[in-house]
Every structure is written in C-alpha cells, then in structure tokens.
Amino acid sequence: MGRNIITRRVMVGTEVVRIIGENPKRKSFIIQNKGTASIYLLGSENLTKDDGIEVAAGASFSDETSTGAIYAVAESGTQDVRVMVIGD
C-alpha cells in the first residue's frame, strides 16, 4: 500500500502556531518558506523564535525521523509556508 501525502498552505505570523500535528505514523515532512522573512521551527508552543531553527525566506527544511508536533513563528509579518507530510 502506498503512503499518504498531505500538502497544505499555512500562514505563519509573529505568534507561535502549530503547523504539523503529532503523528507516530509520519515518515517525513517538508516545510517550505515562500514568504519574505525567516520563520523559526519549534518543538513546543511555549518557546520563542530564539529557541527555534531558522528557515530563511525561500528555503526549506525536511525531517525523516520526527513524529512530534512542529510549531512555527515568523520573524516579522505573516509568512506564506507550505507543508508536506508523508505517512502511512
């Protein structure tokens, strides 16, 4: 049986937002920042951009091991982000 692939657009602002939910069956994900400012990826909603992994404007981030929730916050404004999740 093939793997499910889910893609969606998420608008990320200056308040922390969950962009990928926890899923123990997830195989991988890709996050693409199509905005004009950096976003920061976080492992908890109780963190700030200073704790995050920067994804610059025009860049992407992928992971093939994490199954936990992923949160994001923008450096400034509202950023256009694409998310692709691959799972069973």
C-alpha positions as semicolon CSV with decimal commas, in nm:
position;residue;x (nm);y (nm);z (nm)
1;M;0,000;0,000;0,000
2;G;0,127;0,350;-0,084
3;R;0,197;0,625;0,163
4;N;-0,039;0,916;0,216
5;I;0,093;1,256;0,113
6;I;-0,074;1,565;0,252
7;T;0,015;1,918;0,141
8;R;-0,124;2,246;0,265
9;R;-0,061;2,619;0,293
10;V;-0,011;2,770;0,638
11;M;0,017;3,139;0,716
12;V;0,271;3,190;0,996
13;G;0,268;3,515;1,191
14;T;0,450;3,651;1,494
15;E;0,257;3,431;1,736
16;V;0,352;3,063;1,766
17;V;0,124;2,833;1,566
18;R;0,120;2,454;1,523
19;I;0,190;2,370;1,159
20;I;0,219;1,989;1,187
21;G;0,040;1,773;1,442
22;E;0,195;1,483;1,629
23;N;0,170;1,157;1,432
24;P;0,355;0,835;1,522
25;K;0,292;0,704;1,168
26;R;0,455;1,002;0,997
27;K;0,753;0,907;0,781
28;S;0,878;1,253;0,687
29;F;0,785;1,614;0,629
30;I;0,900;1,915;0,430
31;I;0,841;2,278;0,527
32;Q;0,899;2,544;0,261
33;N;0,910;2,913;0,348
34;K;0,768;3,101;0,048
35;G;0,746;3,424;0,247
36;T;0,972;3,730;0,256
37;A;1,111;3,687;0,610
38;S;1,252;3,398;0,812
39;I;1,037;3,161;1,015
40;Y;1,155;2,959;1,314
41;L;1,058;2,596;1,379
42;L;0,989;2,496;1,737
43;G;0,918;2,174;1,925
44;S;0,671;2,336;2,166
45;E;0,420;2,619;2,166
46;N;0,580;2,757;2,483
47;L;0,904;2,859;2,308
48;T;1,015;3,172;2,122
49;K;1,195;3,228;1,793
50;D;1,523;3,247;1,986
51;D;1,479;2,875;2,063
52;G;1,395;2,774;1,706
53;I;1,559;2,651;1,388
54;E;1,563;2,928;1,127
55;V;1,417;2,865;0,784
56;A;1,509;3,167;0,574
57;A;1,279;3,316;0,310
58;G;1,288;3,089;0,005
59;A;1,444;2,799;0,197
60;S;1,303;2,465;0,312
61;F;1,352;2,217;0,596
62;S;1,287;1,843;0,594
63;D;1,298;1,565;0,851
64;E;1,267;1,188;0,823
65;T;1,263;1,091;1,191
66;S;1,048;1,327;1,397
67;T;0,689;1,230;1,475
68;G;0,614;1,508;1,724
69;A;0,420;1,828;1,665
70;I;0,601;2,113;1,490
71;Y;0,532;2,477;1,567
72;A;0,646;2,791;1,385
73;V;0,672;3,165;1,435
74;A;0,770;3,439;1,189
75;E;1,049;3,691;1,231
76;S;0,801;3,957;1,119
77;G;0,473;3,996;0,937
78;T;0,278;3,697;0,810
79;Q;0,472;3,441;0,605
80;D;0,341;3,204;0,340
81;V;0,453;2,849;0,429
82;R;0,394;2,517;0,254
83;V;0,387;2,188;0,444
84;M;0,408;1,837;0,300
85;V;0,362;1,540;0,535
86;I;0,428;1,184;0,423
87;G;0,295;0,895;0,629
88;D;0,122;0,559;0,622
